[in-house]
Amino acid sequence: MAIERIIIVALIATSLISMTSAIPGTATFYTTYFPSACYGNEDRGRMIAAANPSLYNNGAACGTRYRVTCTGPTNQGVPQPCTGNDVTVTIVDLCPGCGADQLDLSQEAFSTIANTDAGRIRIEYNQV
């Protein structure tokens, strides 16, 4: 019984830690996936993203997975762009023009969490 309680407390603590470590930022989307900075012409699926230069860290982020959640709009064009879903993406590319804490998601990943008409959204993301 005591071991079960310890496990339950550990699971709750783990989930709280992952929620508090989410990074706020913005997301855009792109539609040309090849070649990528990490994998050249290798197809890594459609739930992918390009990282800002800081996150990319000279390729150290290649293959890293992030859970991304839309938290709201960045403009008045689409006042409620979020779908309420989250998506897990793999970093496959560098987004040299992205700002700090910005991810450039594949169009498929972006459309999972938001209306693509928004173009740019507010997000939270954390490594999984």
N, CA, C and O atoms as CSV, one atom per row, in Angstrom:
chain,resi,resn,atom,element,x,y,z
A,1,MET,N,N,0.818,-1.183,0.000
A,1,MET,CA,C,0.000,0.000,0.000
A,1,MET,C,C,0.870,1.258,0.000
A,1,MET,O,O,0.582,2.209,-0.727
A,2,ALA,N,N,1.920,1.268,0.802
A,2,ALA,CA,C,2.804,2.429,0.865
A,2,ALA,C,C,3.525,2.638,-0.466
A,2,ALA,O,O,3.714,3.775,-0.898
A,3,ILE,N,N,3.925,1.553,-1.112
A,3,ILE,CA,C,4.616,1.653,-2.409
A,3,ILE,C,C,3.672,2.245,-3.447
A,3,ILE,O,O,4.087,3.068,-4.263
A,4,GLU,N,N,2.403,1.835,-3.426
A,4,GLU,CA,C,1.428,2.378,-4.379
A,4,GLU,C,C,1.266,3.884,-4.185
A,4,GLU,O,O,1.173,4.628,-5.162
A,5,ARG,N,N,1.233,4.331,-2.948
A,5,ARG,CA,C,1.111,5.768,-2.672
A,5,ARG,C,C,2.331,6.530,-3.172
A,5,ARG,O,O,2.204,7.624,-3.722
A,6,ILE,N,N,3.499,5.956,-2.982
A,6,ILE,CA,C,4.735,6.597,-3.449
A,6,ILE,C,C,4.710,6.720,-4.973
A,6,ILE,O,O,5.079,7.756,-5.524
A,7,ILE,N,N,4.277,5.671,-5.639
A,7,ILE,CA,C,4.208,5.695,-7.105
A,7,ILE,C,C,3.213,6.753,-7.572
A,7,ILE,O,O,3.493,7.495,-8.513
A,8,ILE,N,N,2.076,6.825,-6.931
A,8,ILE,CA,C,1.061,7.815,-7.312
A,8,ILE,C,C,1.589,9.230,-7.098
A,8,ILE,O,O,1.416,10.087,-7.964
A,9,VAL,N,N,2.219,9.483,-5.980
A,9,VAL,CA,C,2.793,10.805,-5.713
A,9,VAL,C,C,3.868,11.131,-6.739
A,9,VAL,O,O,3.941,12.266,-7.211
A,10,ALA,N,N,4.699,10.164,-7.093
A,10,ALA,CA,C,5.751,10.388,-8.082
A,10,ALA,C,C,5.152,10.724,-9.449
A,10,ALA,O,O,5.652,11.612,-10.141
A,11,LEU,N,N,4.101,10.031,-9.837
A,11,LEU,CA,C,3.451,10.322,-11.117
A,11,LEU,C,C,2.852,11.721,-11.135
A,11,LEU,O,O,2.976,12.435,-12.130
A,12,ILE,N,N,2.219,12.110,-10.070
A,12,ILE,CA,C,1.637,13.452,-9.981
A,12,ILE,C,C,2.736,14.503,-10.042
A,12,ILE,O,O,2.604,15.496,-10.758
A,13,ALA,N,N,3.816,14.296,-9.299
A,13,ALA,CA,C,4.927,15.251,-9.307
A,13,ALA,C,C,5.537,15.369,-10.695
A,13,ALA,O,O,5.868,16.471,-11.132
A,14,THR,N,N,5.690,14.252,-11.391
A,14,THR,CA,C,6.245,14.261,-12.739
A,14,THR,C,C,5.365,15.057,-13.684
A,14,THR,O,O,5.871,15.840,-14.488
A,15,SER,N,N,4.055,14.870,-13.599
A,15,SER,CA,C,3.164,15.610,-14.490
A,15,SER,C,C,3.189,17.097,-14.177
A,15,SER,O,O,3.104,17.912,-15.096
A,16,LEU,N,N,3.302,17.473,-12.922
A,16,LEU,CA,C,3.382,18.890,-12.567
A,16,LEU,C,C,4.674,19.522,-13.066
A,16,LEU,O,O,4.674,20.665,-13.522
A,17,ILE,N,N,5.765,18.786,-12.982
A,17,ILE,CA,C,7.046,19.296,-13.467
A,17,ILE,C,C,6.985,19.528,-14.961
A,17,ILE,O,O,7.464,20.558,-15.436
A,18,SER,N,N,6.410,18.603,-15.721
A,18,SER,CA,C,6.363,18.778,-17.170
A,18,SER,C,C,5.458,19.940,-17.548
A,18,SER,O,O,5.720,20.614,-18.545
A,19,MET,N,N,4.390,20.197,-16.775
A,19,MET,CA,C,3.517,21.311,-17.073
A,19,MET,C,C,4.218,22.633,-16.788
A,19,MET,O,O,4.026,23.596,-17.531
A,20,THR,N,N,5.011,22.705,-15.751
A,20,THR,CA,C,5.657,23.956,-15.407
A,20,THR,C,C,6.872,24.239,-16.276
A,20,THR,O,O,7.344,25.375,-16.306
A,21,SER,N,N,7.389,23.254,-16.977
A,21,SER,CA,C,8.573,23.477,-17.790
A,21,SER,C,C,8.228,23.823,-19.230
A,21,SER,O,O,9.127,23.911,-20.066
A,22,ALA,N,N,6.952,24.020,-19.544
A,22,ALA,CA,C,6.564,24.395,-20.896
A,22,ALA,C,C,7.150,25.758,-21.248
A,22,ALA,O,O,7.168,26.676,-20.428
A,23,ILE,N,N,7.625,25.868,-22.482
A,23,ILE,CA,C,8.231,27.104,-22.969
A,23,ILE,C,C,7.182,27.867,-23.766
A,23,ILE,O,O,6.615,27.321,-24.712
A,24,PRO,N,N,6.913,29.117,-23.405
A,24,PRO,CA,C,5.985,29.911,-24.213
A,24,PRO,C,C,6.690,30.417,-25.462
A,24,PRO,O,O,7.881,30.726,-25.430
A,25,GLY,N,N,5.961,30.500,-26.548
A,25,GLY,CA,C,6.551,30.997,-27.784
A,25,GLY,C,C,5.504,31.202,-28.846
A,25,GLY,O,O,4.320,31.362,-28.548
A,26,THR,N,N,5.946,31.197,-30.101
A,26,THR,CA,C,5.038,31.323,-31.240
A,26,THR,C,C,5.357,30.226,-32.240
A,26,THR,O,O,6.440,29.641,-32.232
A,27,ALA,N,N,4.382,29.963,-33.103
A,27,ALA,CA,C,4.586,28.982,-34.166
A,27,ALA,C,C,4.046,29.521,-35.480
A,27,ALA,O,O,3.042,30.232,-35.525
A,28,THR,N,N,4.746,29.160,-36.543
A,28,THR,CA,C,4.321,29.395,-37.915
A,28,THR,C,C,4.343,28.022,-38.574
A,28,THR,O,O,4.579,27.016,-37.904
A,29,PHE,N,N,4.097,27.971,-39.886
A,29,PHE,CA,C,4.195,26.670,-40.561
A,29,PHE,C,C,4.863,26.809,-41.915
A,29,PHE,O,O,4.914,27.889,-42.503
A,30,TYR,N,N,5.377,25.676,-42.394
A,30,TYR,CA,C,6.025,25.618,-43.697
A,30,TYR,C,C,5.525,24.397,-44.447
A,30,TYR,O,O,4.916,23.508,-43.852
A,31,THR,N,N,5.782,24.343,-45.773
A,31,THR,CA,C,5.218,23.271,-46.595
A,31,THR,C,C,6.247,22.508,-47.423
A,31,THR,O,O,5.900,21.494,-48.029
A,32,THR,N,N,7.490,22.956,-47.469
A,32,THR,CA,C,8.537,22.237,-48.207
A,32,THR,C,C,9.452,21.575,-47.195
A,32,THR,O,O,10.155,22.253,-46.446
A,33,TYR,N,N,9.441,20.243,-47.175
A,33,TYR,CA,C,10.118,19.508,-46.106
A,33,TYR,C,C,11.483,18.927,-46.487
A,33,TYR,O,O,12.205,18.426,-45.626
A,34,PHE,N,N,11.832,18.992,-47.761
A,34,PHE,CA,C,13.105,18.421,-48.218
A,34,PHE,C,C,13.875,19.448,-49.015
A,34,PHE,O,O,13.265,20.230,-49.744
A,35,PRO,N,N,15.177,19.477,-48.905
A,35,PRO,CA,C,15.977,18.770,-47.908
A,35,PRO,C,C,15.881,19.473,-46.556
A,35,PRO,O,O,15.552,20.656,-46.477
A,36,SER,N,N,16.170,18.734,-45.514
A,36,SER,CA,C,16.179,19.317,-44.170
A,36,SER,C,C,17.626,19.390,-43.681
A,36,SER,O,O,18.486,18.629,-44.123
A,37,ALA,N,N,17.872,20.313,-42.769
A,37,ALA,CA,C,19.226,20.500,-42.238
A,37,ALA,C,C,19.715,19.275,-41.482
A,37,ALA,O,O,20.916,19.007,-41.445
A,38,CYS,N,N,18.794,18.527,-40.877
A,38,CYS,CA,C,19.188,17.363,-40.072
A,38,CYS,C,C,19.325,16.086,-40.891
A,38,CYS,O,O,20.239,15.294,-40.662
A,39,TYR,N,N,18.414,15.884,-41.851
A,39,TYR,CA,C,18.322,14.574,-42.499
A,39,TYR,C,C,18.375,14.613,-44.018
A,39,TYR,O,O,18.080,13.608,-44.665
A,40,GLY,N,N,18.742,15.744,-44.599
A,40,GLY,CA,C,18.835,15.831,-46.052
A,40,GLY,C,C,17.501,15.519,-46.706
A,40,GLY,O,O,16.494,16.154,-46.390
A,41,ASN,N,N,17.478,14.543,-47.619
A,41,ASN,CA,C,16.257,14.180,-48.334
A,41,ASN,C,C,15.513,13.004,-47.702
A,41,ASN,O,O,14.577,12.471,-48.299
A,42,GLU,N,N,15.920,12.600,-46.509
A,42,GLU,CA,C,15.260,11.492,-45.821
A,42,GLU,C,C,13.891,11.949,-45.292
A,42,GLU,O,O,13.778,12.976,-44.622
A,43,ASP,N,N,12.879,11.175,-45.605
A,43,ASP,CA,C,11.510,11.479,-45.164
A,43,ASP,C,C,11.357,11.115,-43.694
A,43,ASP,O,O,11.501,9.948,-43.330
A,44,ARG,N,N,11.070,12.089,-42.851
A,44,ARG,CA,C,10.886,11.862,-41.408
A,44,ARG,C,C,9.426,12.026,-41.007
A,44,ARG,O,O,9.125,12.287,-39.842
A,45,GLY,N,N,8.518,11.875,-41.967
A,45,GLY,CA,C,7.096,11.984,-41.678
A,45,GLY,C,C,6.597,13.399,-41.822
A,45,GLY,O,O,7.290,14.262,-42.361
A,46,ARG,N,N,5.395,13.635,-41.342
A,46,ARG,CA,C,4.762,14.947,-41.498
A,46,ARG,C,C,4.587,15.698,-40.180
A,46,ARG,O,O,4.279,16.890,-40.201
A,47,MET,N,N,4.771,15.051,-39.054
A,47,MET,CA,C,4.662,15.736,-37.760
A,47,MET,C,C,6.067,16.165,-37.349
A,47,MET,O,O,6.695,15.585,-36.464
A,48,ILE,N,N,6.529,17.215,-38.038
A,48,ILE,CA,C,7.905,17.667,-37.916
A,48,ILE,C,C,7.940,19.174,-37.678
A,48,ILE,O,O,6.928,19.864,-37.802
A,49,ALA,N,N,9.130,19.666,-37.334
A,49,ALA,CA,C,9.295,21.099,-37.103
A,49,ALA,C,C,10.724,21.527,-37.387
A,49,ALA,O,O,11.660,20.728,-37.355
A,50,ALA,N,N,10.856,22.821,-37.667
A,50,ALA,CA,C,12.161,23.459,-37.782
A,50,ALA,C,C,12.348,24.312,-36.535
A,50,ALA,O,O,11.433,25.022,-36.118
A,51,ALA,N,N,13.518,24.241,-35.951
A,51,ALA,CA,C,13.809,24.932,-34.692
A,51,ALA,C,C,14.486,26.277,-34.950
A,51,ALA,O,O,15.195,26.458,-35.940
A,52,ASN,N,N,14.249,27.208,-34.038
A,52,ASN,CA,C,14.964,28.484,-34.082
A,52,ASN,C,C,16.452,28.206,-33.851
A,52,ASN,O,O,16.798,27.162,-33.298
A,53,PRO,N,N,17.336,29.119,-34.262
A,53,PRO,CA,C,18.782,28.849,-34.150
A,53,PRO,C,C,19.256,28.473,-32.751
A,53,PRO,O,O,20.130,27.618,-32.607
A,54,SER,N,N,18.700,29.088,-31.729
A,54,SER,CA,C,19.129,28.781,-30.365
A,54,SER,C,C,18.757,27.349,-29.981
A,54,SER,O,O,19.582,26.610,-29.445
A,55,LEU,N,N,17.521,26.970,-30.256
A,55,LEU,CA,C,17.065,25.615,-29.939
A,55,LEU,C,C,17.791,24.588,-30.815
A,55,LEU,O,O,18.158,23.514,-30.338
A,56,TYR,N,N,17.992,24.912,-32.071
A,56,TYR,CA,C,18.672,24.015,-33.011
A,56,TYR,C,C,20.087,23.679,-32.530
A,56,TYR,O,O,20.529,22.536,-32.640
A,57,ASN,N,N,20.791,24.679,-31.998
A,57,ASN,CA,C,22.086,24.478,-31.350
A,57,ASN,C,C,23.062,23.681,-32.214
A,57,ASN,O,O,23.591,22.651,-31.794
A,58,ASN,N,N,23.289,24.180,-33.431
A,58,ASN,CA,C,24.228,23.535,-34.367
A,58,ASN,C,C,23.898,22.063,-34.629
A,58,ASN,O,O,24.801,21.249,-34.824
A,59,GLY,N,N,22.615,21.725,-34.633
A,59,GLY,CA,C,22.190,20.369,-34.944
A,59,GLY,C,C,21.953,19.477,-33.743
A,59,GLY,O,O,21.498,18.344,-33.904
A,60,ALA,N,N,22.248,19.953,-32.546
A,60,ALA,CA,C,22.064,19.131,-31.349
A,60,ALA,C,C,20.591,18.774,-31.125
A,60,ALA,O,O,20.293,17.770,-30.478
A,61,ALA,N,N,19.674,19.581,-31.651
A,61,ALA,CA,C,18.239,19.329,-31.454
A,61,ALA,C,C,17.672,18.326,-32.452
A,61,ALA,O,O,16.527,17.898,-32.302
A,62,CYS,N,N,18.433,17.946,-33.454
A,62,CYS,CA,C,17.925,17.019,-34.474
A,62,CYS,C,C,17.411,15.733,-33.819
A,62,CYS,O,O,18.109,15.090,-33.035
A,63,GLY,N,N,16.176,15.383,-34.162
A,63,GLY,CA,C,15.562,14.175,-33.617
A,63,GLY,C,C,14.848,14.367,-32.291
A,63,GLY,O,O,14.141,13.468,-31.835
A,64,THR,N,N,15.021,15.523,-31.666
A,64,THR,CA,C,14.354,15.797,-30.399
A,64,THR,C,C,12.867,15.996,-30.650
A,64,THR,O,O,12.466,16.593,-31.650
A,65,ARG,N,N,12.059,15.491,-29.735
A,65,ARG,CA,C,10.608,15.597,-29.884
A,65,ARG,C,C,10.045,16.591,-28.876
A,65,ARG,O,O,10.492,16.672,-27.732
A,66,TYR,N,N,9.051,17.344,-29.337
A,66,TYR,CA,C,8.381,18.334,-28.497
A,66,TYR,C,C,6.878,18.201,-28.615
A,66,TYR,O,O,6.336,17.967,-29.696
A,67,ARG,N,N,6.217,18.355,-27.481
A,67,ARG,CA,C,4.754,18.438,-27.471
A,67,ARG,C,C,4.407,19.914,-27.558
A,67,ARG,O,O,4.892,20.723,-26.768
A,68,VAL,N,N,3.560,20.260,-28.530
A,68,VAL,CA,C,3.219,21.652,-28.795
A,68,VAL,C,C,1.714,21.841,-28.617
A,68,VAL,O,O,0.908,21.048,-29.103
A,69,THR,N,N,1.359,22.911,-27.909
A,69,THR,CA,C,-0.039,23.249,-27.669
A,69,THR,C,C,-0.276,24.697,-28.060
A,69,THR,O,O,0.507,25.579,-27.706
A,70,CYS,N,N,-1.349,24.939,-28.787
A,70,CYS,CA,C,-1.741,26.302,-29.138
A,70,CYS,C,C,-2.364,26.944,-27.902
A,70,CYS,O,O,-3.201,26.341,-27.230
A,71,THR,N,N,-1.944,28.181,-27.611
A,71,THR,CA,C,-2.502,28.886,-26.455
A,71,THR,C,C,-3.280,30.137,-26.840
A,71,THR,O,O,-3.938,30.738,-25.990
A,72,GLY,N,N,-3.215,30.544,-28.117
A,72,GLY,CA,C,-3.991,31.703,-28.529
A,72,GLY,C,C,-3.475,32.355,-29.792
A,72,GLY,O,O,-2.481,31.922,-30.375
A,73,PRO,N,N,-4.171,33.408,-30.210
A,73,PRO,CA,C,-3.800,34.108,-31.439
A,73,PRO,C,C,-2.662,35.100,-31.213
A,73,PRO,O,O,-2.367,35.479,-30.080
A,74,THR,N,N,-2.033,35.511,-32.304
A,74,THR,CA,C,-1.049,36.589,-32.241
A,74,THR,C,C,-1.568,37.828,-32.958
A,74,THR,O,O,-0.935,38.883,-32.916
A,75,ASN,N,N,-2.720,37.704,-33.617
A,75,ASN,CA,C,-3.295,38.841,-34.344
A,75,ASN,C,C,-4.817,38.758,-34.292
A,75,ASN,O,O,-5.371,37.824,-33.711
A,76,GLN,N,N,-5.476,39.707,-34.885
A,76,GLN,CA,C,-6.940,39.749,-34.866
A,76,GLN,C,C,-7.567,38.990,-36.035
A,76,GLN,O,O,-8.791,38.870,-36.097
A,77,GLY,N,N,-6.758,38.477,-36.959
A,77,GLY,CA,C,-7.282,37.793,-38.142
A,77,GLY,C,C,-8.142,36.590,-37.809
A,77,GLY,O,O,-9.228,36.440,-38.368
A,78,VAL,N,N,-7.689,35.739,-36.921
A,78,VAL,CA,C,-8.436,34.572,-36.468
A,78,VAL,C,C,-8.447,34.651,-34.945
A,78,VAL,O,O,-7.492,34.218,-34.301
A,79,PRO,N,N,-9.512,35.196,-34.361
A,79,PRO,CA,C,-9.499,35.452,-32.914
A,79,PRO,C,C,-9.415,34.203,-32.040
A,79,PRO,O,O,-8.943,34.284,-30.906
A,80,GLN,N,N,-9.861,33.054,-32.538
A,80,GLN,CA,C,-9.781,31.812,-31.769
A,80,GLN,C,C,-9.246,30.695,-32.659
A,80,GLN,O,O,-10.011,29.842,-33.107
A,81,PRO,N,N,-7.934,30.693,-32.919
A,81,PRO,CA,C,-7.374,29.736,-33.870
A,81,PRO,C,C,-7.179,28.326,-33.316
A,81,PRO,O,O,-7.084,27.379,-34.097
A,82,CYS,N,N,-7.118,28.160,-32.016
A,82,CYS,CA,C,-6.741,26.871,-31.421
A,82,CYS,C,C,-7.838,25.826,-31.562
A,82,CYS,O,O,-9.023,26.129,-31.426
A,83,THR,N,N,-7.423,24.585,-31.838
A,83,THR,CA,C,-8.363,23.467,-31.960
A,83,THR,C,C,-8.605,22.762,-30.632
A,83,THR,O,O,-9.575,22.017,-30.491
A,84,GLY,N,N,-7.730,22.993,-29.661
A,84,GLY,CA,C,-7.827,22.291,-28.384
A,84,GLY,C,C,-6.995,21.023,-28.346
A,84,GLY,O,O,-6.917,20.363,-27.310
A,85,ASN,N,N,-6.373,20.674,-29.464
A,85,ASN,CA,C,-5.499,19.497,-29.534
A,85,ASN,C,C,-4.060,19.916,-29.290
A,85,ASN,O,O,-3.719,21.096,-29.376
A,86,ASP,N,N,-3.219,18.935,-28.984
A,86,ASP,CA,C,-1.784,19.182,-28.998
A,86,ASP,C,C,-1.180,18.239,-30.011
A,86,ASP,O,O,-1.857,17.336,-30.504
A,87,VAL,N,N,0.086,18.438,-30.328
A,87,VAL,CA,C,0.760,17.611,-31.318
A,87,VAL,C,C,2.196,17.397,-30.866
A,87,VAL,O,O,2.803,18.278,-30.257
A,88,THR,N,N,2.731,16.231,-31.167
A,88,THR,CA,C,4.129,15.951,-30.890
A,88,THR,C,C,4.876,15.963,-32.213
A,88,THR,O,O,4.526,15.254,-33.156
A,89,VAL,N,N,5.924,16.796,-32.258
A,89,VAL,CA,C,6.708,16.945,-33.481
A,89,VAL,C,C,8.166,16.577,-33.213
A,89,VAL,O,O,8.641,16.616,-32.078
A,90,THR,N,N,8.851,16.225,-34.279
A,90,THR,CA,C,10.279,15.922,-34.227
A,90,THR,C,C,11.029,17.036,-34.935
A,90,THR,O,O,10.637,17.441,-36.029
A,91,ILE,N,N,12.096,17.537,-34.335
A,91,ILE,CA,C,12.919,18.567,-34.964
A,91,ILE,C,C,13.733,17.925,-36.083
A,91,ILE,O,O,14.513,17.001,-35.851
A,92,VAL,N,N,13.538,18.432,-37.306
A,92,VAL,CA,C,14.253,17.906,-38.468
A,92,VAL,C,C,15.008,18.985,-39.233
A,92,VAL,O,O,15.761,18.687,-40.160
A,93,ASP,N,N,14.800,20.241,-38.839
A,93,ASP,CA,C,15.357,21.313,-39.657
A,93,ASP,C,C,15.668,22.542,-38.806
A,93,ASP,O,O,15.247,22.650,-37.654
A,94,LEU,N,N,16.406,23.450,-39.401
A,94,LEU,CA,C,16.729,24.748,-38.819
A,94,LEU,C,C,15.840,25.792,-39.469
A,94,LEU,O,O,15.637,25.771,-40.683
A,95,CYS,N,N,15.318,26.691,-38.680
A,95,CYS,CA,C,14.567,27.846,-39.181
A,95,CYS,C,C,15.425,29.075,-38.906
A,95,CYS,O,O,15.306,29.685,-37.843
A,96,PRO,N,N,16.294,29.449,-39.854
A,96,PRO,CA,C,17.232,30.540,-39.596
A,96,PRO,C,C,16.549,31.886,-39.353
A,96,PRO,O,O,17.120,32.747,-38.684
A,97,GLY,N,N,15.353,32.083,-39.877
A,97,GLY,CA,C,14.649,33.342,-39.699
A,97,GLY,C,C,13.733,33.377,-38.491
A,97,GLY,O,O,13.106,34.400,-38.217
A,98,CYS,N,N,13.651,32.282,-37.772
A,98,CYS,CA,C,12.761,32.213,-36.605
A,98,CYS,C,C,13.356,32.981,-35.425
A,98,CYS,O,O,14.570,33.008,-35.218
A,99,GLY,N,N,12.468,33.597,-34.671
A,99,GLY,CA,C,12.879,34.293,-33.468
A,99,GLY,C,C,13.051,33.326,-32.314
A,99,GLY,O,O,12.758,32.136,-32.431
A,100,ALA,N,N,13.524,33.847,-31.210
A,100,ALA,CA,C,13.700,33.039,-29.998
A,100,ALA,C,C,12.370,32.420,-29.594
A,100,ALA,O,O,11.337,33.088,-29.629
A,101,ASP,N,N,12.389,31.162,-29.215
A,101,ASP,CA,C,11.211,30.404,-28.775
A,101,ASP,C,C,10.146,30.247,-29.857
A,101,ASP,O,O,8.985,29.984,-29.544
A,102,GLN,N,N,10.523,30.403,-31.119
A,102,GLN,CA,C,9.599,30.155,-32.226
A,102,GLN,C,C,9.899,28.806,-32.845
A,102,GLN,O,O,11.058,28.432,-33.018
A,103,LEU,N,N,8.848,28.082,-33.175
A,103,LEU,CA,C,8.962,26.845,-33.934
A,103,LEU,C,C,8.256,27.049,-35.266
A,103,LEU,O,O,7.226,27.720,-35.331
A,104,ASP,N,N,8.802,26.476,-36.318
A,104,ASP,CA,C,8.165,26.476,-37.623
A,104,ASP,C,C,7.686,25.041,-37.846
A,104,ASP,O,O,8.480,24.151,-38.150
A,105,LEU,N,N,6.388,24.833,-37.691
A,105,LEU,CA,C,5.803,23.498,-37.771
A,105,LEU,C,C,5.476,23.129,-39.206
A,105,LEU,O,O,5.262,24.002,-40.047
A,106,SER,N,N,5.438,21.831,-39.485
A,106,SER,CA,C,4.906,21.394,-40.774
A,106,SER,C,C,3.447,21.834,-40.828
A,106,SER,O,O,2.809,22.016,-39.790
A,107,GLN,N,N,2.921,22.004,-42.039
A,107,GLN,CA,C,1.531,22.438,-42.168
A,107,GLN,C,C,0.594,21.437,-41.495
A,107,GLN,O,O,-0.402,21.832,-40.888
A,108,GLU,N,N,0.906,20.152,-41.597
A,108,GLU,CA,C,0.062,19.126,-40.982
A,108,GLU,C,C,0.065,19.232,-39.459
A,108,GLU,O,O,-0.979,19.077,-38.825
A,109,ALA,N,N,1.215,19.493,-38.876
A,109,ALA,CA,C,1.303,19.643,-37.420
A,109,ALA,C,C,0.568,20.903,-36.970
A,109,ALA,O,O,-0.177,20.876,-35.990
A,110,PHE,N,N,0.780,22.005,-37.689
A,110,PHE,CA,C,0.121,23.267,-37.347
A,110,PHE,C,C,-1.399,23.101,-37.399
A,110,PHE,O,O,-2.109,23.543,-36.496
A,111,SER,N,N,-1.894,22.458,-38.467
A,111,SER,CA,C,-3.348,22.330,-38.619
A,111,SER,C,C,-3.959,21.403,-37.573
A,111,SER,O,O,-5.170,21.441,-37.357
A,112,THR,N,N,-3.161,20.585,-36.930
A,112,THR,CA,C,-3.658,19.744,-35.843
A,112,THR,C,C,-4.006,20.589,-34.619
A,112,THR,O,O,-4.944,20.274,-33.887
A,113,ILE,N,N,-3.248,21.661,-34.403
A,113,ILE,CA,C,-3.463,22.462,-33.196
A,113,ILE,C,C,-4.145,23.806,-33.451
A,113,ILE,O,O,-4.634,24.440,-32.516
A,114,ALA,N,N,-4.181,24.252,-34.738
A,114,ALA,CA,C,-4.752,25.570,-35.016
A,114,ALA,C,C,-5.210,25.697,-36.466
A,114,ALA,O,O,-4.825,24.915,-37.336
A,115,ASN,N,N,-6.029,26.688,-36.690
A,115,ASN,CA,C,-6.490,27.040,-38.023
A,115,ASN,C,C,-5.314,27.646,-38.795
A,115,ASN,O,O,-4.717,28.621,-38.339
A,116,THR,N,N,-4.977,27.081,-39.951
A,116,THR,CA,C,-3.832,27.577,-40.721
A,116,THR,C,C,-4.046,29.007,-41.223
A,116,THR,O,O,-3.077,29.692,-41.549
A,117,ASP,N,N,-5.299,29.467,-41.291
A,117,ASP,CA,C,-5.554,30.846,-41.700
A,117,ASP,C,C,-4.925,31.843,-40.724
A,117,ASP,O,O,-4.672,32.992,-41.088
A,118,ALA,N,N,-4.675,31.412,-39.495
A,118,ALA,CA,C,-4.060,32.298,-38.504
A,118,ALA,C,C,-2.624,32.638,-38.889
A,118,ALA,O,O,-2.166,33.751,-38.628
A,119,GLY,N,N,-1.912,31.707,-39.501
A,119,GLY,CA,C,-0.534,31.950,-39.930
A,119,GLY,C,C,0.500,31.908,-38.827
A,119,GLY,O,O,1.550,31.284,-38.983
A,120,ARG,N,N,0.221,32.558,-37.724
A,120,ARG,CA,C,1.130,32.586,-36.571
A,120,ARG,C,C,0.260,32.520,-35.316
A,120,ARG,O,O,-0.753,33.210,-35.205
A,121,ILE,N,N,0.679,31.676,-34.379
A,121,ILE,CA,C,-0.085,31.490,-33.132
A,121,ILE,C,C,0.840,31.513,-31.942
A,121,ILE,O,O,2.056,31.372,-32.075
A,122,ARG,N,N,0.252,31.691,-30.785
A,122,ARG,CA,C,0.984,31.552,-29.519
A,122,ARG,C,C,0.925,30.075,-29.123
A,122,ARG,O,O,-0.102,29.412,-29.273
A,123,ILE,N,N,2.047,29.584,-28.617
A,123,ILE,CA,C,2.139,28.178,-28.230
A,123,ILE,C,C,2.856,28.026,-26.904
A,123,ILE,O,O,3.463,28.966,-26.389
A,124,GLU,N,N,2.773,26.826,-26.369
A,124,GLU,CA,C,3.654,26.342,-25.325
A,124,GLU,C,C,4.184,25.013,-25.827
A,124,GLU,O,O,3.453,24.233,-26.438
A,125,TYR,N,N,5.456,24.760,-25.566
A,125,TYR,CA,C,6.030,23.488,-25.987
A,125,TYR,C,C,7.018,22.995,-24.944
A,125,TYR,O,O,7.660,23.774,-24.241
A,126,ASN,N,N,7.116,21.667,-24.869
A,126,ASN,CA,C,8.088,21.074,-23.960
A,126,ASN,C,C,8.602,19.767,-24.550
A,126,ASN,O,O,7.912,19.092,-25.314
A,127,GLN,N,N,9.815,19.435,-24.182
A,127,GLN,CA,C,10.446,18.228,-24.711
A,127,GLN,C,C,9.771,17.012,-24.105
A,127,GLN,O,O,9.440,16.991,-22.919
A,128,VAL,N,N,9.572,15.997,-24.940
A,128,VAL,CA,C,8.979,14.741,-24.459
A,128,VAL,C,C,9.983,13.612,-24.561
A,128,VAL,O,O,9.673,12.475,-24.204
